[in-house]
């Protein structure tokens, strides 16, 4: 899968989110990187403060949260089949976005998104 198609899969996944969730992603950067700097086999990563842990009404400057999707490990592990790779890109992105919304690993496992 080309880098362009990979990026379009990420964009399409974001576009397909319900508007009430997309609107909450205003201060979230979605980044596609080759691989994680310390854990090269990691598919994705969320960095930030989940919505459920933020204090309401805070006027402090909030740096953007970041969601990373790592191309190399996904492509190496699932690139043998375009449909499988597309599915895994979507699952990875949705998994990391779930952390932004405050959903933890245990709940993600229960939902089949771990």
Biopython code that builds the backbone (N, CA, C, O; Angstrom):
import numpy as np
from Bio.PDB.StructureBuilder import StructureBuilder

atoms = [
    (1, "UNK", "N", (0.854, -1.177, 0.000)),
    (1, "UNK", "CA", (0.000, 0.000, 0.000)),
    (1, "UNK", "C", (0.896, 1.235, 0.000)),
    (1, "UNK", "O", (1.824, 1.351, 0.801)),
    (2, "UNK", "N", (0.603, 2.135, -0.898)),
    (2, "UNK", "CA", (1.400, 3.362, -0.980)),
    (2, "UNK", "C", (1.111, 4.268, 0.214)),
    (2, "UNK", "O", (0.088, 4.132, 0.886)),
    (3, "UNK", "N", (2.036, 5.197, 0.460)),
    (3, "UNK", "CA", (1.870, 6.150, 1.559)),
    (3, "UNK", "C", (0.602, 6.973, 1.353)),
    (3, "UNK", "O", (-0.093, 7.296, 2.316)),
    (4, "UNK", "N", (0.299, 7.313, 0.100)),
    (4, "UNK", "CA", (-0.886, 8.106, -0.208)),
    (4, "UNK", "C", (-2.167, 7.345, 0.152)),
    (4, "UNK", "O", (-3.083, 7.919, 0.740)),
    (5, "UNK", "N", (-2.232, 6.080, -0.193)),
    (5, "UNK", "CA", (-3.413, 5.264, 0.116)),
    (5, "UNK", "C", (-3.521, 5.072, 1.630)),
    (5, "UNK", "O", (-4.622, 5.105, 2.178)),
    (6, "UNK", "N", (-2.407, 4.874, 2.296)),
    (6, "UNK", "CA", (-2.382, 4.744, 3.752)),
    (6, "UNK", "C", (-2.997, 5.998, 4.380)),
    (6, "UNK", "O", (-3.860, 5.907, 5.253)),
    (7, "UNK", "N", (-2.542, 7.165, 3.926)),
    (7, "UNK", "CA", (-3.051, 8.436, 4.456)),
    (7, "UNK", "C", (-4.530, 8.615, 4.148)),
    (7, "UNK", "O", (-5.276, 9.118, 4.988)),
    (8, "UNK", "N", (-4.958, 8.221, 2.980)),
    (8, "UNK", "CA", (-6.383, 8.324, 2.638)),
    (8, "UNK", "C", (-7.226, 7.410, 3.523)),
    (8, "UNK", "O", (-8.355, 7.758, 3.868)),
    (9, "UNK", "N", (-6.694, 6.252, 3.893)),
    (9, "UNK", "CA", (-7.416, 5.351, 4.792)),
    (9, "UNK", "C", (-7.600, 6.010, 6.153)),
    (9, "UNK", "O", (-8.676, 5.931, 6.745)),
    (10, "UNK", "N", (-6.557, 6.657, 6.644)),
    (10, "UNK", "CA", (-6.659, 7.376, 7.920)),
    (10, "UNK", "C", (-7.684, 8.506, 7.790)),
    (10, "UNK", "O", (-8.547, 8.654, 8.656)),
    (11, "UNK", "N", (-7.603, 9.288, 6.742)),
    (11, "UNK", "CA", (-8.538, 10.402, 6.531)),
    (11, "UNK", "C", (-9.975, 9.921, 6.419)),
    (11, "UNK", "O", (-10.881, 10.514, 7.005)),
    (12, "UNK", "N", (-10.183, 8.856, 5.673)),
    (12, "UNK", "CA", (-11.532, 8.312, 5.497)),
    (12, "UNK", "C", (-12.092, 7.822, 6.832)),
    (12, "UNK", "O", (-13.275, 8.009, 7.116)),
    (13, "UNK", "N", (-11.255, 7.205, 7.639)),
    (13, "UNK", "CA", (-11.688, 6.739, 8.958)),
    (13, "UNK", "C", (-12.147, 7.922, 9.802)),
    (13, "UNK", "O", (-13.180, 7.846, 10.467)),
    (14, "UNK", "N", (-11.392, 9.010, 9.780)),
    (14, "UNK", "CA", (-11.774, 10.210, 10.532)),
    (14, "UNK", "C", (-13.071, 10.803, 9.984)),
    (14, "UNK", "O", (-13.944, 11.209, 10.750)),
    (15, "UNK", "N", (-13.194, 10.851, 8.674)),
    (15, "UNK", "CA", (-14.395, 11.405, 8.045)),
    (15, "UNK", "C", (-15.647, 10.608, 8.395)),
    (15, "UNK", "O", (-16.743, 11.167, 8.443)),
    (16, "UNK", "N", (-15.495, 9.325, 8.636)),
    (16, "UNK", "CA", (-16.636, 8.461, 8.922)),
    (16, "UNK", "C", (-17.078, 8.496, 10.382)),
    (16, "UNK", "O", (-18.106, 7.916, 10.731)),
    (17, "UNK", "N", (-16.309, 9.171, 11.238)),
    (17, "UNK", "CA", (-16.719, 9.299, 12.635)),
    (17, "UNK", "C", (-17.986, 10.141, 12.720)),
    (17, "UNK", "O", (-18.157, 11.076, 11.938)),
    (18, "UNK", "N", (-18.878, 9.823, 13.657)),
    (18, "UNK", "CA", (-20.048, 10.687, 13.851)),
    (18, "UNK", "C", (-19.603, 12.114, 14.190)),
    (18, "UNK", "O", (-18.590, 12.314, 14.859)),
    (19, "UNK", "N", (-20.362, 13.086, 13.726)),
    (19, "UNK", "CA", (-20.003, 14.497, 13.886)),
    (19, "UNK", "C", (-19.747, 14.864, 15.342)),
    (19, "UNK", "O", (-18.843, 15.653, 15.618)),
    (20, "UNK", "N", (-20.516, 14.315, 16.283)),
    (20, "UNK", "CA", (-20.328, 14.681, 17.687)),
    (20, "UNK", "C", (-18.953, 14.263, 18.204)),
    (20, "UNK", "O", (-18.434, 14.885, 19.132)),
    (21, "UNK", "N", (-18.359, 13.233, 17.630)),
    (21, "UNK", "CA", (-17.011, 12.823, 18.020)),
    (21, "UNK", "C", (-15.959, 13.600, 17.239)),
    (21, "UNK", "O", (-14.959, 14.040, 17.804)),
    (22, "UNK", "N", (-16.185, 13.766, 15.948)),
    (22, "UNK", "CA", (-15.237, 14.534, 15.118)),
    (22, "UNK", "C", (-15.043, 15.937, 15.673)),
    (22, "UNK", "O", (-13.925, 16.450, 15.696)),
    (23, "UNK", "N", (-16.128, 16.557, 16.119)),
    (23, "UNK", "CA", (-16.054, 17.925, 16.641)),
    (23, "UNK", "C", (-15.161, 18.024, 17.868)),
    (23, "UNK", "O", (-14.568, 19.075, 18.112)),
    (24, "UNK", "N", (-15.054, 16.956, 18.642)),
    (24, "UNK", "CA", (-14.220, 16.955, 19.843)),
    (24, "UNK", "C", (-12.732, 16.802, 19.532)),
    (24, "UNK", "O", (-11.891, 16.967, 20.416)),
    (25, "UNK", "N", (-12.409, 16.491, 18.289)),
    (25, "UNK", "CA", (-11.017, 16.267, 17.889)),
    (25, "UNK", "C", (-10.327, 17.533, 17.406)),
    (25, "UNK", "O", (-9.261, 17.465, 16.794)),
    (26, "UNK", "N", (-10.926, 18.684, 17.675)),
    (26, "UNK", "CA", (-10.401, 19.954, 17.187)),
    (26, "UNK", "C", (-8.942, 20.193, 17.588)),
    (26, "UNK", "O", (-8.170, 20.737, 16.799)),
    (27, "UNK", "N", (-8.560, 19.795, 18.793)),
    (27, "UNK", "CA", (-7.205, 20.032, 19.281)),
    (27, "UNK", "C", (-6.407, 18.719, 19.368)),
    (27, "UNK", "O", (-5.582, 18.537, 20.264)),
    (28, "UNK", "N", (-6.671, 17.814, 18.421)),
    (28, "UNK", "CA", (-5.957, 16.539, 18.358)),
    (28, "UNK", "C", (-5.253, 16.456, 17.009)),
    (28, "UNK", "O", (-5.882, 16.575, 15.957)),
    (29, "UNK", "N", (-3.944, 16.250, 17.055)),
    (29, "UNK", "CA", (-3.175, 16.049, 15.824)),
    (29, "UNK", "C", (-3.139, 14.554, 15.510)),
    (29, "UNK", "O", (-2.856, 13.734, 16.383)),
    (30, "UNK", "N", (-3.423, 14.219, 14.278)),
    (30, "UNK", "CA", (-3.303, 12.839, 13.809)),
    (30, "UNK", "C", (-2.048, 12.788, 12.953)),
    (30, "UNK", "O", (-1.956, 13.451, 11.920)),
    (31, "UNK", "N", (-1.086, 11.994, 13.394)),
    (31, "UNK", "CA", (0.218, 11.941, 12.731)),
    (31, "UNK", "C", (0.499, 10.532, 12.231)),
    (31, "UNK", "O", (0.297, 9.553, 12.950)),
    (32, "UNK", "N", (0.961, 10.441, 11.007)),
    (32, "UNK", "CA", (1.388, 9.164, 10.441)),
    (32, "UNK", "C", (2.909, 9.201, 10.384)),
    (32, "UNK", "O", (3.501, 10.067, 9.740)),
    (33, "UNK", "N", (3.521, 8.256, 11.063)),
    (33, "UNK", "CA", (4.982, 8.165, 11.122)),
    (33, "UNK", "C", (5.403, 6.787, 10.616)),
    (33, "UNK", "O", (4.594, 5.863, 10.538)),
    (34, "UNK", "N", (6.667, 6.674, 10.282)),
    (34, "UNK", "CA", (7.194, 5.389, 9.821)),
    (34, "UNK", "C", (7.135, 4.321, 10.889)),
    (34, "UNK", "O", (6.604, 3.230, 10.678)),
    (35, "UNK", "N", (7.696, 4.656, 12.052)),
    (35, "UNK", "CA", (7.666, 3.734, 13.188)),
    (35, "UNK", "C", (7.917, 4.510, 14.466)),
    (35, "UNK", "O", (8.410, 5.637, 14.428)),
    (36, "UNK", "N", (7.580, 3.912, 15.594)),
    (36, "UNK", "CA", (7.796, 4.536, 16.890)),
    (36, "UNK", "C", (9.294, 4.592, 17.169)),
    (36, "UNK", "O", (10.033, 3.661, 16.848)),
    (37, "UNK", "N", (9.723, 5.676, 17.759)),
    (37, "UNK", "CA", (11.143, 5.934, 18.010)),
    (37, "UNK", "C", (11.777, 4.969, 19.000)),
    (37, "UNK", "O", (12.980, 4.724, 18.907)),
    (38, "UNK", "N", (11.024, 4.407, 19.948)),
    (38, "UNK", "CA", (11.573, 3.459, 20.924)),
    (38, "UNK", "C", (11.029, 2.043, 20.779)),
    (38, "UNK", "O", (11.698, 1.076, 21.141)),
    (39, "UNK", "N", (9.822, 1.924, 20.253)),
    (39, "UNK", "CA", (9.166, 0.624, 20.106)),
    (39, "UNK", "C", (8.767, 0.435, 18.640)),
    (39, "UNK", "O", (7.631, 0.731, 18.268)),
    (40, "UNK", "N", (9.680, -0.051, 17.815)),
    (40, "UNK", "CA", (9.434, -0.094, 16.371)),
    (40, "UNK", "C", (8.287, -0.997, 15.928)),
    (40, "UNK", "O", (7.857, -0.906, 14.779)),
    (41, "UNK", "N", (7.780, -1.863, 16.798)),
    (41, "UNK", "CA", (6.676, -2.746, 16.418)),
    (41, "UNK", "C", (5.310, -2.214, 16.837)),
    (41, "UNK", "O", (4.297, -2.880, 16.622)),
    (42, "UNK", "N", (5.271, -1.039, 17.424)),
    (42, "UNK", "CA", (4.023, -0.435, 17.885)),
    (42, "UNK", "C", (3.221, 0.071, 16.693)),
    (42, "UNK", "O", (3.776, 0.706, 15.795)),
    (43, "UNK", "N", (1.927, -0.204, 16.679)),
    (43, "UNK", "CA", (1.052, 0.228, 15.578)),
    (43, "UNK", "C", (0.559, 1.659, 15.753)),
    (43, "UNK", "O", (0.429, 2.400, 14.778)),
    (44, "UNK", "N", (0.287, 2.046, 16.995)),
    (44, "UNK", "CA", (-0.250, 3.376, 17.240)),
    (44, "UNK", "C", (0.032, 3.826, 18.654)),
    (44, "UNK", "O", (0.444, 3.036, 19.504)),
    (45, "UNK", "N", (-0.197, 5.119, 18.901)),
    (45, "UNK", "CA", (0.081, 5.692, 20.220)),
    (45, "UNK", "C", (-0.773, 6.928, 20.415)),
    (45, "UNK", "O", (-0.945, 7.730, 19.497)),
    (46, "UNK", "N", (-1.308, 7.077, 21.619)),
    (46, "UNK", "CA", (-2.009, 8.302, 22.008)),
    (46, "UNK", "C", (-1.159, 9.021, 23.040)),
    (46, "UNK", "O", (-0.714, 8.410, 24.012)),
    (47, "UNK", "N", (-0.929, 10.309, 22.840)),
    (47, "UNK", "CA", (-0.223, 11.154, 23.810)),
    (47, "UNK", "C", (-1.125, 12.328, 24.145)),
    (47, "UNK", "O", (-1.528, 13.082, 23.258)),
    (48, "UNK", "N", (-1.439, 12.482, 25.406)),
    (48, "UNK", "CA", (-2.257, 13.607, 25.811)),
    (48, "UNK", "C", (-2.988, 13.320, 27.101)),
    (48, "UNK", "O", (-2.661, 12.387, 27.834)),
    (49, "UNK", "N", (-3.983, 14.143, 27.360)),
    (49, "UNK", "CA", (-4.817, 14.000, 28.550)),
    (49, "UNK", "C", (-6.210, 13.607, 28.072)),
    (49, "UNK", "O", (-6.869, 14.387, 27.384)),
    (50, "UNK", "N", (-6.671, 12.401, 28.430)),
    (50, "UNK", "CA", (-7.999, 11.980, 27.992)),
    (50, "UNK", "C", (-9.076, 12.973, 28.446)),
    (50, "UNK", "O", (-8.945, 13.614, 29.489)),
    (51, "UNK", "N", (-10.119, 13.085, 27.663)),
    (51, "UNK", "CA", (-11.208, 14.001, 27.994)),
    (51, "UNK", "C", (-11.772, 13.746, 29.381)),
    (51, "UNK", "O", (-12.170, 14.682, 30.075)),
    (52, "UNK", "N", (-11.809, 12.486, 29.788)),
    (52, "UNK", "CA", (-12.377, 12.137, 31.089)),
    (52, "UNK", "C", (-11.514, 12.587, 32.257)),
    (52, "UNK", "O", (-11.973, 12.571, 33.400)),
    (53, "UNK", "N", (-10.270, 12.989, 31.995)),
    (53, "UNK", "CA", (-9.366, 13.420, 33.062)),
    (53, "UNK", "C", (-9.128, 14.925, 33.069)),
    (53, "UNK", "O", (-8.320, 15.416, 33.857)),
    (54, "UNK", "N", (-9.805, 15.648, 32.219)),
    (54, "UNK", "CA", (-9.618, 17.098, 32.140)),
    (54, "UNK", "C", (-10.598, 17.791, 33.059)),
    (54, "UNK", "O", (-11.734, 17.351, 33.237)),
    (55, "UNK", "N", (-10.136, 18.885, 33.638)),
    (55, "UNK", "CA", (-11.041, 19.678, 34.464)),
    (55, "UNK", "C", (-11.820, 20.618, 33.557)),
    (55, "UNK", "O", (-11.262, 21.213, 32.635)),
    (56, "UNK", "N", (-13.093, 20.743, 33.822)),
    (56, "UNK", "CA", (-13.927, 21.598, 32.976)),
    (56, "UNK", "C", (-13.693, 23.063, 33.324)),
    (56, "UNK", "O", (-13.409, 23.401, 34.473)),
    (57, "UNK", "N", (-13.811, 23.903, 32.349)),
    (57, "UNK", "CA", (-13.661, 25.333, 32.566)),
    (57, "UNK", "C", (-12.237, 25.809, 32.687)),
    (57, "UNK", "O", (-12.014, 26.982, 32.984)),
    (58, "UNK", "N", (-11.267, 24.950, 32.468)),
    (58, "UNK", "CA", (-9.871, 25.350, 32.568)),
    (58, "UNK", "C", (-9.528, 26.306, 31.425)),
    (58, "UNK", "O", (-9.883, 26.074, 30.269)),
    (59, "UNK", "N", (-8.837, 27.372, 31.775)),
    (59, "UNK", "CA", (-8.436, 28.329, 30.748)),
    (59, "UNK", "C", (-6.952, 28.193, 30.408)),
    (59, "UNK", "O", (-6.419, 28.978, 29.624)),
    (60, "UNK", "N", (-6.295, 27.212, 30.987)),
    (60, "UNK", "CA", (-4.881, 26.991, 30.697)),
    (60, "UNK", "C", (-4.714, 26.586, 29.240)),
    (60, "UNK", "O", (-5.559, 25.894, 28.672)),
    (61, "UNK", "N", (-3.617, 27.026, 28.649)),
    (61, "UNK", "CA", (-3.318, 26.630, 27.275)),
    (61, "UNK", "C", (-3.092, 25.128, 27.231)),
    (61, "UNK", "O", (-2.281, 24.589, 27.984)),
    (62, "UNK", "N", (-3.787, 24.483, 26.378)),
    (62, "UNK", "CA", (-3.687, 23.031, 26.245)),
    (62, "UNK", "C", (-2.956, 22.697, 24.954)),
    (62, "UNK", "O", (-3.436, 23.006, 23.864)),
    (63, "UNK", "N", (-1.798, 22.068, 25.078)),
    (63, "UNK", "CA", (-1.092, 21.591, 23.891)),
    (63, "UNK", "C", (-1.982, 20.575, 23.187)),
    (63, "UNK", "O", (-2.790, 19.907, 23.833)),
    (64, "UNK", "N", (-1.846, 20.452, 21.889)),
    (64, "UNK", "CA", (-2.670, 19.451, 21.196)),
    (64, "UNK", "C", (-2.328, 18.040, 21.667)),
    (64, "UNK", "O", (-1.166, 17.711, 21.906)),
    (65, "UNK", "N", (-3.353, 17.226, 21.792)),
    (65, "UNK", "CA", (-3.122, 15.800, 21.999)),
    (65, "UNK", "C", (-2.639, 15.266, 20.654)),
    (65, "UNK", "O", (-2.868, 15.874, 19.609)),
    (66, "UNK", "N", (-1.969, 14.125, 20.703)),
    (66, "UNK", "CA", (-1.448, 13.536, 19.473)),
    (66, "UNK", "C", (-1.832, 12.065, 19.393)),
    (66, "UNK", "O", (-1.747, 11.320, 20.369)),
    (67, "UNK", "N", (-2.252, 11.681, 18.208)),
    (67, "UNK", "CA", (-2.488, 10.280, 17.900)),
    (67, "UNK", "C", (-1.547, 9.928, 16.757)),
    (67, "UNK", "O", (-1.575, 10.545, 15.692)),
    (68, "UNK", "N", (-0.724, 8.935, 16.999)),
    (68, "UNK", "CA", (0.221, 8.460, 15.992)),
    (68, "UNK", "C", (-0.274, 7.134, 15.426)),
    (68, "UNK", "O", (-0.778, 6.279, 16.155)),
    (69, "UNK", "N", (-0.121, 6.979, 14.114)),
    (69, "UNK", "CA", (-0.320, 5.704, 13.435)),
    (69, "UNK", "C", (1.005, 5.412, 12.738)),
    (69, "UNK", "O", (1.511, 6.232, 11.972)),
    (70, "UNK", "N", (1.554, 4.241, 13.015)),
    (70, "UNK", "CA", (2.889, 3.900, 12.513)),
    (70, "UNK", "C", (2.778, 2.970, 11.298)),
    (70, "UNK", "O", (2.306, 1.837, 11.395)),
    (71, "UNK", "N", (3.227, 3.487, 10.166)),
    (71, "UNK", "CA", (3.054, 2.831, 8.870)),
    (71, "UNK", "C", (3.851, 1.525, 8.741)),
    (71, "UNK", "O", (3.288, 0.507, 8.337)),
    (72, "UNK", "N", (5.137, 1.533, 9.071)),
    (72, "UNK", "CA", (5.980, 0.367, 8.801)),
    (72, "UNK", "C", (5.481, -0.911, 9.457)),
    (72, "UNK", "O", (5.326, -1.913, 8.759)),
    (73, "UNK", "N", (5.218, -0.932, 10.777)),
    (73, "UNK", "CA", (4.789, -2.209, 11.359)),
    (73, "UNK", "C", (3.434, -2.682, 10.843)),
    (73, "UNK", "O", (3.217, -3.882, 10.672)),
    (74, "UNK", "N", (2.527, -1.747, 10.596)),
    (74, "UNK", "CA", (1.229, -2.142, 10.048)),
    (74, "UNK", "C", (1.391, -2.732, 8.650)),
    (74, "UNK", "O", (0.807, -3.769, 8.335)),
    (75, "UNK", "N", (2.178, -2.072, 7.825)),
    (75, "UNK", "CA", (2.385, -2.541, 6.453)),
    (75, "UNK", "C", (3.121, -3.873, 6.432)),
    (75, "UNK", "O", (2.779, -4.754, 5.644)),
    (76, "UNK", "N", (4.120, -4.030, 7.283)),
    (76, "UNK", "CA", (4.864, -5.297, 7.308)),
    (76, "UNK", "C", (3.996, -6.454, 7.796)),
    (76, "UNK", "O", (4.075, -7.561, 7.264)),
    (77, "UNK", "N", (3.169, -6.198, 8.810)),
    (77, "UNK", "CA", (2.379, -7.283, 9.395)),
    (77, "UNK", "C", (1.111, -7.605, 8.606)),
    (77, "UNK", "O", (0.649, -8.746, 8.629)),
    (78, "UNK", "N", (0.544, -6.623, 7.913)),
    (78, "UNK", "CA", (-0.750, -6.833, 7.269)),
    (78, "UNK", "C", (-0.779, -6.470, 5.789)),
    (78, "UNK", "O", (-1.828, -6.566, 5.152)),
    (79, "UNK", "N", (0.353, -6.058, 5.237)),
    (79, "UNK", "CA", (0.404, -5.591, 3.855)),
    (79, "UNK", "C", (0.213, -6.664, 2.806)),
    (79, "UNK", "O", (0.086, -6.354, 1.621)),
    (80, "UNK", "N", (0.191, -7.922, 3.216)),
    (80, "UNK", "CA", (-0.018, -9.015, 2.263)),
    (80, "UNK", "C", (-1.433, -9.008, 1.692)),
    (80, "UNK", "O", (-1.701, -9.645, 0.673)),
    (81, "UNK", "N", (-2.342, -8.280, 2.358)),
    (81, "UNK", "CA", (-3.734, -8.228, 1.918)),
    (81, "UNK", "C", (-4.267, -6.817, 2.150)),
    (81, "UNK", "O", (-4.324, -6.355, 3.290)),
    (82, "UNK", "N", (-4.654, -6.134, 1.084)),
    (82, "UNK", "CA", (-5.076, -4.729, 1.184)),
    (82, "UNK", "C", (-6.273, -4.549, 2.106)),
    (82, "UNK", "O", (-6.322, -3.578, 2.862)),
    (83, "UNK", "N", (-7.238, -5.461, 2.063)),
    (83, "UNK", "CA", (-8.422, -5.339, 2.920)),
    (83, "UNK", "C", (-8.055, -5.492, 4.394)),
    (83, "UNK", "O", (-8.566, -4.763, 5.244)),
    (84, "UNK", "N", (-7.171, -6.436, 4.693)),
    (84, "UNK", "CA", (-6.730, -6.638, 6.071)),
    (84, "UNK", "C", (-5.955, -5.425, 6.559)),
    (84, "UNK", "O", (-6.165, -4.964, 7.681)),
    (85, "UNK", "N", (-5.064, -4.906, 5.731)),
    (85, "UNK", "CA", (-4.294, -3.727, 6.119)),
    (85, "UNK", "C", (-5.215, -2.540, 6.365)),
    (85, "UNK", "O", (-5.049, -1.831, 7.357)),
    (86, "UNK", "N", (-6.166, -2.314, 5.494)),
    (86, "UNK", "CA", (-7.116, -1.223, 5.687)),
    (86, "UNK", "C", (-7.856, -1.386, 7.009)),
    (86, "UNK", "O", (-8.015, -0.423, 7.758)),
    (87, "UNK", "N", (-8.305, -2.595, 7.292)),
    (87, "UNK", "CA", (-8.998, -2.872, 8.551)),
    (87, "UNK", "C", (-8.101, -2.565, 9.756)),
    (87, "UNK", "O", (-8.547, -1.941, 10.718)),
    (88, "UNK", "N", (-6.855, -2.999, 9.702)),
    (88, "UNK", "CA", (-5.942, -2.806, 10.833)),
    (88, "UNK", "C", (-5.560, -1.335, 11.019)),
    (88, "UNK", "O", (-5.356, -0.894, 12.151)),
    (89, "UNK", "N", (-5.461, -0.582, 9.945)),
    (89, "UNK", "CA", (-5.216, 0.863, 10.064)),
    (89, "UNK", "C", (-6.387, 1.501, 10.801)),
    (89, "UNK", "O", (-6.196, 2.295, 11.722)),
    (90, "UNK", "N", (-7.597, 1.147, 10.386)),
    (90, "UNK", "CA", (-8.804, 1.690, 11.022)),
    (90, "UNK", "C", (-8.869, 1.311, 12.498)),
    (90, "UNK", "O", (-9.129, 2.162, 13.348)),
    (91, "UNK", "N", (-8.633, 0.035, 12.802)),
    (91, "UNK", "CA", (-8.675, -0.423, 14.195)),
    (91, "UNK", "C", (-7.636, 0.324, 15.028)),
    (91, "UNK", "O", (-7.927, 0.743, 16.149)),
    (92, "UNK", "N", (-6.442, 0.492, 14.496)),
    (92, "UNK", "CA", (-5.378, 1.197, 15.226)),
    (92, "UNK", "C", (-5.783, 2.631, 15.509)),
    (92, "UNK", "O", (-5.657, 3.096, 16.641)),
    (93, "UNK", "N", (-6.262, 3.332, 14.507)),
    (93, "UNK", "CA", (-6.662, 4.728, 14.701)),
    (93, "UNK", "C", (-7.813, 4.839, 15.693)),
    (93, "UNK", "O", (-7.774, 5.680, 16.591)),
    (94, "UNK", "N", (-8.828, 4.008, 15.545)),
    (94, "UNK", "CA", (-9.965, 4.059, 16.459)),
    (94, "UNK", "C", (-9.565, 3.684, 17.882)),
    (94, "UNK", "O", (-10.087, 4.250, 18.843)),
    (95, "UNK", "N", (-8.653, 2.746, 18.020)),
    (95, "UNK", "CA", (-8.135, 2.348, 19.334)),
    (95, "UNK", "C", (-7.479, 3.541, 20.027)),
    (95, "UNK", "O", (-7.756, 3.813, 21.195)),
    (96, "UNK", "N", (-6.617, 4.245, 19.309)),
    (96, "UNK", "CA", (-5.915, 5.379, 19.901)),
    (96, "UNK", "C", (-6.867, 6.544, 20.181)),
    (96, "UNK", "O", (-6.723, 7.224, 21.197)),
    (97, "UNK", "N", (-7.831, 6.779, 19.301)),
    (97, "UNK", "CA", (-8.832, 7.812, 19.552)),
    (97, "UNK", "C", (-9.682, 7.461, 20.773)),
    (97, "UNK", "O", (-10.100, 8.348, 21.517)),
    (98, "UNK", "N", (-9.932, 6.184, 20.975)),
    (98, "UNK", "CA", (-10.692, 5.760, 22.159)),
    (98, "UNK", "C", (-9.962, 6.179, 23.433)),
    (98, "UNK", "O", (-10.605, 6.561, 24.411)),
    (99, "UNK", "N", (-8.641, 6.114, 23.437)),
    (99, "UNK", "CA", (-7.885, 6.572, 24.611)),
    (99, "UNK", "C", (-8.115, 8.064, 24.843)),
    (99, "UNK", "O", (-8.235, 8.493, 25.991)),
    (100, "UNK", "N", (-8.179, 8.862, 23.777)),
    (100, "UNK", "CA", (-8.479, 10.282, 23.904)),
    (100, "UNK", "C", (-9.833, 10.481, 24.586)),
    (100, "UNK", "O", (-9.995, 11.384, 25.406)),
    (101, "UNK", "N", (-10.800, 9.634, 24.242)),
    (101, "UNK", "CA", (-12.131, 9.740, 24.827)),
    (101, "UNK", "C", (-12.217, 9.101, 26.209)),
    (101, "UNK", "O", (-13.283, 9.108, 26.824)),
    (102, "UNK", "N", (-11.108, 8.548, 26.705)),
    (102, "UNK", "CA", (-11.055, 8.011, 28.062)),
    (102, "UNK", "C", (-11.347, 6.539, 28.191)),
    (102, "UNK", "O", (-11.583, 6.056, 29.298)),
    (103, "UNK", "N", (-11.340, 5.812, 27.095)),
    (103, "UNK", "CA", (-11.596, 4.377, 27.139)),
    (103, "UNK", "C", (-10.268, 3.661, 27.322)),
    (103, "UNK", "O", (-9.339, 3.846, 26.536)),
    (104, "UNK", "N", (-10.183, 2.844, 28.361)),
    (104, "UNK", "CA", (-8.944, 2.144, 28.698)),
    (104, "UNK", "C", (-8.790, 0.816, 27.979)),
    (104, "UNK", "O", (-9.697, 0.350, 27.290)),
    (105, "UNK", "N", (-7.627, 0.222, 28.155)),
    (105, "UNK", "CA", (-7.285, -1.042, 27.484)),
    (105, "UNK", "C", (-8.245, -2.172, 27.841)),
    (105, "UNK", "O", (-8.622, -2.953, 26.968)),
    (106, "UNK", "N", (-8.646, -2.273, 29.110)),
    (106, "UNK", "CA", (-9.545, -3.361, 29.494)),
    (106, "UNK", "C", (-10.861, -3.280, 28.750)),
    (106, "UNK", "O", (-11.359, -4.287, 28.246)),
    (107, "UNK", "N", (-11.425, -2.086, 28.679)),
    (107, "UNK", "CA", (-12.703, -1.910, 27.981)),
    (107, "UNK", "C", (-12.526, -2.138, 26.475)),
    (107, "UNK", "O", (-13.391, -2.726, 25.826)),
    (108, "UNK", "N", (-11.408, -1.673, 25.930)),
    (108, "UNK", "CA", (-11.142, -1.901, 24.510)),
    (108, "UNK", "C", (-11.053, -3.389, 24.205)),
    (108, "UNK", "O", (-11.528, -3.844, 23.165)),
    (109, "UNK", "N", (-10.439, -4.152, 25.118)),
    (109, "UNK", "CA", (-10.375, -5.605, 24.946)),
    (109, "UNK", "C", (-11.769, -6.214, 24.934)),
    (109, "UNK", "O", (-12.074, -7.070, 24.104)),
    (110, "UNK", "N", (-12.624, -5.761, 25.872)),
    (110, "UNK", "CA", (-13.999, -6.264, 25.920)),
    (110, "UNK", "C", (-14.744, -5.978, 24.617)),
    (110, "UNK", "O", (-15.563, -6.780, 24.170)),
    (111, "UNK", "N", (-14.450, -4.824, 24.016)),
    (111, "UNK", "CA", (-15.124, -4.431, 22.787)),
    (111, "UNK", "C", (-14.495, -5.039, 21.533)),
    (111, "UNK", "O", (-15.028, -4.891, 20.433)),
    (112, "UNK", "N", (-13.352, -5.731, 21.702)),
    (112, "UNK", "CA", (-12.659, -6.343, 20.575)),
    (112, "UNK", "C", (-11.778, -5.376, 19.806)),
    (112, "UNK", "O", (-11.444, -5.626, 18.647)),
    (113, "UNK", "N", (-11.398, -4.273, 20.440)),
    (113, "UNK", "CA", (-10.575, -3.256, 19.783)),
    (113, "UNK", "C", (-9.175, -3.167, 20.384)),
    (113, "UNK", "O", (-8.504, -2.144, 20.247)),
    (114, "UNK", "N", (-8.741, -4.214, 21.039)),
    (114, "UNK", "CA", (-7.407, -4.176, 21.659)),
    (114, "UNK", "C", (-6.345, -4.666, 20.705)),
    (114, "UNK", "O", (-5.166, -4.702, 21.058)),
]
sb = StructureBuilder()
sb.init_structure("model")
sb.init_model(0)
sb.init_chain("A")
sb.init_seg("    ")
for serial, (resi, resn, name, xyz) in enumerate(atoms, 1):
    if name == "N":
        sb.init_residue(resn, " ", resi, " ")
    sb.init_atom(name, np.array(xyz, "f"), 0.0, 1.0, " ", f" {name:<3s}", serial, name[0])
structure = sb.get_structure()
